Amino acid sequence: MLDKLIRKKGGREAAETPEGQNPGTREVPEHIAIIMDGNGRWAKKRALPRIAGHHEGMKTVRKITREANLLGVKVLTLYAFSTENWKRPKPEVEFLMKLPDEFLGTYLPELIEQNVRVEMIGDYESLPPHTKRAIRRAMDETAENDGLILNFAMNYGSRAELADAVKSIARSVDEGKVRPEEIDERMISAALMTAHLPEPDLLIRTSGEVRLSNFMLWQLAYTEFWFTDTLWPDFDEAALREAIDGYQARNRRYGGI
Ligand SMILES: Cc1cc(N2CCCCCC2)n2ncc(-c3ccc(F)cc3)c2n1
């Protein structure tokens, strides 16, 4: 079983242990990002169509959102649809574009009850109208909630996000609002779709794949990675707690140096 925590040397802890927090201990991660992989493989193992895996994966979204909220996680970013996913067979893309409406139609009352706020990063405008309507309604109906932020990366690509940020800063230079020598890491972070969110403390990727797939490339610079062979539809509350335990244990050892 591949359950591996890979941590970038010289991570944030070396430079910025939050005020008053013992560097040797670690609270629950403030922001967890998840690449929800393995849905197609889950279906294939059961001789089911791929869309059955996506549908089962949607139930896991509900389960993990509830557990993360109970554990005190503040932001949960879920990679639901990448800009590359448009290349999949048309029927599969059409099914995926209906999932937000199905998920919210079923679970939005529960999310509201849990004080969850729904947000999205990615190219919203290029989504089909029915998909946009469902997401917009969920964001509007949960806008006042101040519990866990459930942030869906939809039609999202990190390189496209960075290119848009560069264009925005270049326009500011053109308009004389910014001088080139003023451009720094903070300005770039502030131009990203995640400007209002803390950077992820823990990235989880399921199904044994060990790559980032154009996901939050800038934001993950100091994030700890947890890779597990578990397929997303099988990833349950215990698996989430195991990843968080791994994250916390890692820092206790590191803090001991
Ligand atoms: C495209 C897609 C795929 C999708 N899968 C289920 C989870 C596994 C990954 C692929 C399939 N899920 N699950 C929930 C959503 C969703 C998105 C936005 C939103 F506001 C509310 C729910 C979703 N969207």
The ligand as an SDF file (V2000), in Angstrom:
LIG
                    3D

 24 27  0  0  0  0  0  0  0  0999 V2000
  -17.2580   17.8780  -12.4540 C   0  0  0  0  0  0  0  0  0  0  0  0
  -17.5030   17.2600  -11.1090 C   0  0  0  0  0  0  0  0  0  0  0  0
  -17.1550   15.9200  -10.8840 C   0  0  0  0  0  0  0  0  0  0  0  0
  -17.3870   15.3690   -9.6500 C   0  0  0  0  0  0  0  0  0  0  0  0
  -17.0030   14.0590   -9.4230 N   0  0  0  0  0  0  0  0  0  0  0  0
  -17.1920   13.3470   -8.1580 C   0  0  0  0  0  0  0  0  0  0  0  0
  -15.9500   13.3890   -7.3240 C   0  0  0  0  0  0  0  0  0  0  0  0
  -14.8130   12.6340   -7.9550 C   0  0  0  0  0  0  0  0  0  0  0  0
  -14.1880   13.3960   -9.0660 C   0  0  0  0  0  0  0  0  0  0  0  0
  -14.8370   13.3990  -10.3840 C   0  0  0  0  0  0  0  0  0  0  0  0
  -16.3060   13.2880  -10.4360 C   0  0  0  0  0  0  0  0  0  0  0  0
  -17.9640   16.1600   -8.6860 N   0  0  0  0  0  0  0  0  0  0  0  0
  -18.2920   15.8820   -7.3980 N   0  0  0  0  0  0  0  0  0  0  0  0
  -18.8060   17.0030   -6.8660 C   0  0  0  0  0  0  0  0  0  0  0  0
  -18.7960   18.0200   -7.8030 C   0  0  0  0  0  0  0  0  0  0  0  0
  -19.2150   19.4100   -7.6050 C   0  0  0  0  0  0  0  0  0  0  0  0
  -18.5950   20.4260   -8.3180 C   0  0  0  0  0  0  0  0  0  0  0  0
  -18.9640   21.7390   -8.0870 C   0  0  0  0  0  0  0  0  0  0  0  0
  -19.9440   22.0230   -7.1650 C   0  0  0  0  0  0  0  0  0  0  0  0
  -20.2860   23.3080   -6.9160 F   0  0  0  0  0  0  0  0  0  0  0  0
  -20.5660   21.0210   -6.4600 C   0  0  0  0  0  0  0  0  0  0  0  0
  -20.2020   19.7090   -6.6720 C   0  0  0  0  0  0  0  0  0  0  0  0
  -18.2690   17.4690   -8.9590 C   0  0  0  0  0  0  0  0  0  0  0  0
  -18.0580   18.0350  -10.1530 N   0  0  0  0  0  0  0  0  0  0  0  0
  1  2  1  0
  2  3  1  0
  2 24  2  0
  3  4  2  0
  4  5  1  0
  4 12  1  0
  5  6  1  0
  5 11  1  0
  6  7  1  0
  7  8  1  0
  8  9  1  0
  9 10  1  0
 10 11  1  0
 12 13  1  0
 12 23  1  0
 13 14  2  0
 14 15  1  0
 15 16  1  0
 15 23  2  0
 16 17  1  0
 16 22  2  0
 17 18  2  0
 18 19  1  0
 19 20  1  0
 19 21  2  0
 21 22  1  0
 23 24  1  0
M  END
$$$$
